[in-house]
Amino acid sequence: MAELTQESKGFYKLSWLQRIGFGSGDLAQNLIFQTVATFLMIYLCTVLKISPVFVSGLILAVRLFDCFWSPIVGRYIDNHNPKLGKYRTYLLYGGIPLTVAACCLMLPAAAGWSMTCKIIYATVSYTLLSMIYSVVNIPYGSIMASMTRDNNEVLILTSTRMVCANIGQILVQAGFPIGLAIVANQSIDWNQAVFMAIGTIPAFIILPLLPVLKKVLGKKGLYYVLLSIGFVGFVVLYAVGKFFDVNECNTIVQIAKIMTGVGLLVGSLMWALVPEVITEAEYRTGNRPAATVNALAGVAFKAGFSIAGWITPLVMGWLGFNLANEVSALAGGPDAWFIVISVFALVGFVLLTLCFLGCKENIVTTPEKPATYGEMFREFKANKCLQLMLWIFVVVFLASFIAAPVNAYYTKLADYSDTVKEAILWFTTIIPAILLIVVGYLIYKYPLTDEKLDEMNREIEARNQKA
């Protein structure tokens, strides 16, 4: 009876079927997002032979546009309540065009077009994919805050979600180059595939242990330990790449890459802050702007990704490493790229359907009147926790993605000049290490403790009972 009373106040306990059903949505989206984040730049530069300067500008422009598009999507979702579920609906109806857009991102015929047509094609296809992705990703992120108020359940949901996300990451980062080689009937570079994917291994060990680790180390202590391990890993990778032959130090390189994965795992844990910020906003205002906060978190997440995608090809080109002129680090022709991304997209749609069927929305509110953009901006200004969380998102995901397209070249350092080697090392080791230090400082400034959040949730539920 006590458990039922507790659940009636919003502190729902979830089944593993619900948790895994929710997590399958992140696995689905990562099959597409990780492909874009890791391989789109290489595809556009080495397969379509588009200038890295244009590619960097395109990535930045699309993400700047998304800064305006995502709040529009979030506002729309917060102010509407479809019959199939306030948030779940978009997983199904948005998943269909998302799958089509992903398949159209790497059409084989595009390789034979004129450069003008290639540029138009790349611009239109990438922009449409980004817009549709927001329509799926923003409501998906909002589902977690609608399933329960229980902080332990939120942590388990986050852990489950991030395990699934990392399964998607390892499938893409190792599976994409392997898939290209298989389809193109070429030899597989196993050292490269392992290096690209091995950094995700810590997720499968640490994420299931999060409740225990958090209890022992505390929320912030856990972050600090992970960041410190990651920092050391980046230092080791730099030292090996700078002073030794990478292929002769393969064991040390793989261990160091695992350590960097431990540090970058903090990016996965940041999604647990989103429900906290939503709770803080509801505590102050009485409204629960789940989709709006997730939209802003998505903007910050994509800002880190876009800065990485913009600066990496641009600066590396200045340093003498022009991706369009270098031999590609990945095997396969245009047909192979299209087949592999299509397989990932179709599997992703099946998983989005499973997520739609497995999620249950328990805490859903729709404002009596639609929120205006002025009110959204005022909420952003008033919510200091939201502002700090967004800065953490920008920096941690900049650290995660700035090395993503260049990782494929780290194991081939011996093939390049000293200048190019230095450029690769800066983007795969030095810059991410510096950014992890910045993330640690921002986490130090974050004010919401679990005790404070429990107090807020109890008061919110007490207000709801009186109403």
HELIX and SHEET records of a PDB file:
HELIX    1   1 ALA A    2  SER A    8  1                                   7    
HELIX    2   2 TRP A   16  THR A   35  1                                  20    
HELIX    3   3 VAL A   36  LEU A   40  3                                   5    
HELIX    4   4 MET A   41  ILE A   42  1                                   2    
HELIX    5   5 TYR A   43  VAL A   47  3                                   5    
HELIX    6   6 PRO A   52  ASP A   78  1                                  27    
HELIX    7   7 THR A   89  CYS A  103  1                                  15    
HELIX    8   8 CYS A  104  MET A  106  5                                   3    
HELIX    9   9 PRO A  108  GLY A  112  5                                   5    
HELIX   10  10 MET A  115  MET A  147  1                                  33    
HELIX   11  11 ASN A  151  VAL A  183  1                                  33    
HELIX   12  12 TRP A  190  ALA A  197  1                                   8    
HELIX   13  13 ILE A  198  THR A  200  5                                   3    
HELIX   14  14 ILE A  201  ILE A  206  1                                   6    
HELIX   15  15 LEU A  207  LEU A  209  5                                   3    
HELIX   16  16 LEU A  210  LEU A  217  1                                   8    
HELIX   17  17 LYS A  219  PHE A  243  1                                  25    
HELIX   18  18 VAL A  246  CYS A  249  5                                   4    
HELIX   19  19 ASN A  250  LEU A  269  1                                  20    
HELIX   20  20 MET A  270  ALA A  272  5                                   3    
HELIX   21  21 LEU A  273  THR A  285  1                                  13    
HELIX   22  22 ALA A  290  TRP A  318  1                                  29    
HELIX   23  23 PRO A  334  GLY A  358  1                                  25    
HELIX   24  24 TYR A  373  ALA A  382  1                                  10    
HELIX   25  25 LYS A  384  PHE A  401  1                                  18    
HELIX   26  26 ASN A  407  TYR A  410  1                                   4    
HELIX   27  27 LEU A  413  ASP A  415  5                                   3    
HELIX   28  28 ASP A  418  LEU A  425  1                                   8    
HELIX   29  29 TRP A  426  ILE A  430  3                                   5    
HELIX   30  30 ILE A  431  LYS A  445  1                                  15    
HELIX   31  31 ASP A  450  LYS A  466  1                                  17    
END                                                                             
